[in-house]
Amino acid sequence: MIGFRGCYRYVQEPDLFALETTALARVRDESPNLHLMIPFVRTRWELEACLELVDASPLGRQRGLHRWVMAEVPSVVYRLPEYAAMGIDGVSIGSNDLVQYLMAADRDNPKVAYLCQPLAPAVLQVLTDVVRKGNDAGRPVTVCGEMAGQPRAFALLLGMGVRSFSMSPAFVPYIKEF
């Protein structure tokens, strides 16, 4: 889960990423509402290099392409204003990974899974910071992952200013009742 994936992998394996962006460009020709979400962004230099690869690809030449970052790595909260200044259009909080990274606990490991609490004070503080910094930069903030489908967490996220959620279809009826 930690390591060679997402933004850094795209930069380190540009030929493979070029295949992915070319395929996305072809799909976008038929479905122009397809946009780009860059996961696992850890540093500014990784994001700069990744965006350069996107710009050089057929996908990058398409008008109206929105470029978002995932906020599953805690460093995003500190870099979000910089990322917005680099042209990032929005941020999506990957709640499952973010909670695990903040609490240094694997939710699939029964010895430490109890630490993966989406309503832990540290998690709530980081979520508040991401939403505030996104709003301050004029960028929408969305939430995906299990947290989006938990009624108590959903209420807190709404209170923070999140207006778009992505969740498992099984959670939708519970949230609709809310």
DADA-V80137 format. One record per residue. N is the residue number from 1. SS is DSSP state (~ for helix, > for strand, _ for the rest). Layout:
BEGIN
N SS
N SS
END
This chain:
BEGIN
1 _
2 _
3 _
4 _
5 _
6 ~
7 ~
8 ~
9 ~
10 ~
11 ~
12 ~
13 _
14 ~
15 ~
16 ~
17 ~
18 ~
19 ~
20 ~
21 ~
22 ~
23 ~
24 ~
25 ~
26 ~
27 ~
28 ~
29 ~
30 ~
31 _
32 _
33 _
34 _
35 _
36 >
37 >
38 >
39 _
40 _
41 _
42 _
43 _
44 ~
45 ~
46 ~
47 ~
48 ~
49 ~
50 ~
51 ~
52 ~
53 ~
54 ~
55 ~
56 ~
57 _
58 _
59 _
60 _
61 _
62 _
63 _
64 _
65 _
66 _
67 >
68 >
69 >
70 >
71 >
72 _
73 _
74 _
75 ~
76 ~
77 ~
78 ~
79 ~
80 ~
81 ~
82 ~
83 ~
84 ~
85 ~
86 _
87 _
88 _
89 _
90 >
91 >
92 >
93 >
94 >
95 ~
96 ~
97 ~
98 ~
99 ~
100 ~
101 ~
102 ~
103 ~
104 _
105 _
106 _
107 _
108 _
109 _
110 _
111 _
112 _
113 ~
114 ~
115 ~
116 _
117 _
118 _
119 _
120 _
121 ~
122 ~
123 ~
124 ~
125 ~
126 ~
127 ~
128 ~
129 ~
130 ~
131 ~
132 ~
133 ~
134 ~
135 ~
136 ~
137 _
138 _
139 _
140 >
141 >
142 >
143 >
144 >
145 _
146 ~
147 ~
148 ~
149 ~
150 _
151 ~
152 ~
153 ~
154 ~
155 ~
156 ~
157 ~
158 ~
159 ~
160 ~
161 _
162 _
163 _
164 >
165 >
166 >
167 _
168 _
169 ~
170 ~
171 ~
172 ~
173 ~
174 ~
175 ~
176 ~
177 ~
178 _
END
